[in-house]
Amino acid sequence: MAALAEETIERPEARPNVPLPYPSGISRPPGPLPRSVRGVLSLEDLEPAARRHLPRFLFGFISGGVETNAACEGNRAAFAHRRLLPRVLVDTTARSQTTTLFGRTYASSFGIAPMGAVALAAFEGDLQLARAAAGANIPYVLSGASLVPLEAIIAANPRAWFQAYIPGDRIHIGALIERLGRAGYETLVVTADVPVPANRENNVRNGWSLPLRPSPRLAYDSLIRPQWLFGTVLATLRKNGMPHFENMAATRGAPVLSPVAERSFGRRDALSWADMAWIRRRWPGKLVVKGLLAPEDARMARETGCDGVIVSNHGGRQLDYSIASLDALAAVKAEAGEMTVILDGGVRRGTDLLKARALGADFIFLGRPFLYAAALGGEAGARHAISLLSEEIDRDLALIGCSSLGELGPTFLAATPLRDT
């Protein structure tokens, strides 16, 4: 038996001399990093750095949740309460993060979520993120509340998706769909969890509104952040003039700074699944509904003919005490059928992505960290953040004993989530 064992064991020196594919994900961008992100070692490092860079009213808008912040904090807690169960002595030298989503192959299993008013935090921020995503071969979703025309984004990133806050009547919905079609967008994401504006008390306390209202406090908060003031605000005004909401509808919207202008989405509280069915009949591309938490809504999306759903509580920015996206994932997945199930909310680490994939997510989107990275270092800062997360995922795949994200399942998680006592 010992002789047989000797014959069947592959000696290390007998293995082919093939370079290890490490890291197996997204390579770091060429050239030196901007000074502002050189000390950033993880996505979690970006928030305190952005707090020092951005004015109080803008940082509070980006980082804050709603009311007590319970929903926002719950997204992170849902990941912290789960523990991984790794396998050992598994050959993972051929590991890969590549993931297919809606027929396209991406370098990893995460993308950049839609975020509004990005160009206020970073000079031409929507373009910076779109280019960073294109360079790294990951998906990017342009927000309908963005300040750069959607036509400029698709020119910079032909694979970009568009996320719409659907206006309250079908005439305006149809006109927006026609504009997206002319521009060449293939994937439309309809946000469904914003029927009315949320009660974001932190915005009132910090002096934030959209459009922004000129005030002595706004001026003071801007002046004490000169790097942001000159590098973003004045650079934007000098090159592009006053930014406007460019993509809320088929035509240009209100300016972002005005003493009188109002930001209007129409009556979104009247929208229903009948409207989604109407959109489905008119939109020829992929259709995704964002903001689902209840399995019954996943069933409705499937019956309506949607191609995918994004399980999301809007980053904890709409209904306080709503269930964490990760906690809602398994039940939505069970009702999704053939639809693609994407998770949004609370992901900050490679281990978070592994947990989400193990619980059934086909893909993951992140927002705030990439916005902070773009604010600090533009496209190069965003690429740095993307590569940091990719490197974590590659390392974590090896440590958990997996060669691909598709191998992950519930058996890689501890049976009982940890909970506060």
Stockholm file with secondary structure:
# STOCKHOLM 1.0

chainA/1-421         MAALAEETIERPEARPNVPLPYPSGISRPPGPLPRSVRGVLSLEDLEPAARRHLPRFLFGFISGGVETNAACEGNRAAFAHRRLLPRVLVDTTARSQTTTLFGRTYASSFGIAPMGAVALAAFEGDLQLARAAAGANIPYVLSGASLVPLEAIIAANPRAWFQAYIPGDRIHIGALIERLGRAGYETLVVTADVPVPANRENNVRNGWSLPLRPSPRLAYDSLIRPQWLFGTVLATLRKNGMPHFENMAATRGAPVLSPVAERSFGRRDALSWADMAWIRRRWPGKLVVKGLLAPEDARMARETGCDGVIVSNHGGRQLDYSIASLDALAAVKAEAGEMTVILDGGVRRGTDLLKARALGADFIFLGRPFLYAAALGGEAGARHAISLLSEEIDRDLALIGCSSLGELGPTFLAATPLRDT
#=GR chainA/1-421 SS CHHHHHHHSCCGGGSCCCCCCCSCSCCCCSSCCCGGGTTCCSGGGHHHHHHHHSCHHHHHHHHCCSTTSHHHHHHHHHHHTCCBCCCCSCCCTTCBCCEEETTEEESSSEEECCCTTHHHHSTTHHHHHHHHHHHHTCCBEEETTCSSCHHHHHHHCTTCEEEECCCSSHHHHHHHHHHHHHHTCCEEEEECSCSSCCCCHHHHHHTCCSSBCCCHHHHHHHHTCHHHIIIIIIHHHHHHCSCBCCSSSSSCCCBSBCSSCCCCCCCGGGCCHHHHHHHHHHCCSEEEEEEECSHHHHHHHHHHTCSEEEECCGGGTSSTTCCCHHHHHHHHHHHHTTSEEEEESSCCSHHHHHHHHHTTCSEEEECHHHHHHHHHHHHHHHHHHHHHHHHHHHHHHHHHTCSBGGGCCGGGBCSSCCCCC
#=GC SS_cons         CHHHHHHHSCCGGGSCCCCCCCSCSCCCCSSCCCGGGTTCCSGGGHHHHHHHHSCHHHHHHHHCCSTTSHHHHHHHHHHHTCCBCCCCSCCCTTCBCCEEETTEEESSSEEECCCTTHHHHSTTHHHHHHHHHHHHTCCBEEETTCSSCHHHHHHHCTTCEEEECCCSSHHHHHHHHHHHHHHTCCEEEEECSCSSCCCCHHHHHHTCCSSBCCCHHHHHHHHTCHHHIIIIIIHHHHHHCSCBCCSSSSSCCCBSBCSSCCCCCCCGGGCCHHHHHHHHHHCCSEEEEEEECSHHHHHHHHHHTCSEEEECCGGGTSSTTCCCHHHHHHHHHHHHTTSEEEEESSCCSHHHHHHHHHTTCSEEEECHHHHHHHHHHHHHHHHHHHHHHHHHHHHHHHHHTCSBGGGCCGGGBCSSCCCCC
//
